[in-house]
Amino acid sequence: MSNFIGDWHALLVLLLAGVLPNEIWRVLGLVFGGSIDEGSELLVWVRATATAILAGVIAQILVFPPGVLASVPDVVRYGATLLGFVAFVATRQSILAGVLCGEAVLLAGKWWLG
């Protein structure tokens, strides 16, 4: 193989252990999810649970930042989160706008404070 791709054994393991197990669940969700009513109590519960888990992960990353994010001051992390949320709300709940604004504030704050 070329140097760009690297060791093909590692790519095969990544495909078999990482991609295929996830894709099976996505396909099953697509097949069986089409017949589920979006307003059903089960789907409302699943959506609420997923949102709570995501909020917990975001809170954990903010309070206990991993890796290089730990070098960013707290005020910059919290400010980027707040301004990203403000951009999300101001743009009629555009996730892209919220993420881009938060990321821009995070990068600018880290660059400005060093």
Long-range contacts (C-beta under 8 A, 24 or more apart in sequence): 71-110, 72-106, 72-109, 72-110, 73-109, 73-113, 75-109, 76-105, 76-106, 76-109, 76-110, 76-113, 77-106, 79-105, 79-109, 80-105, 80-106, 80-109
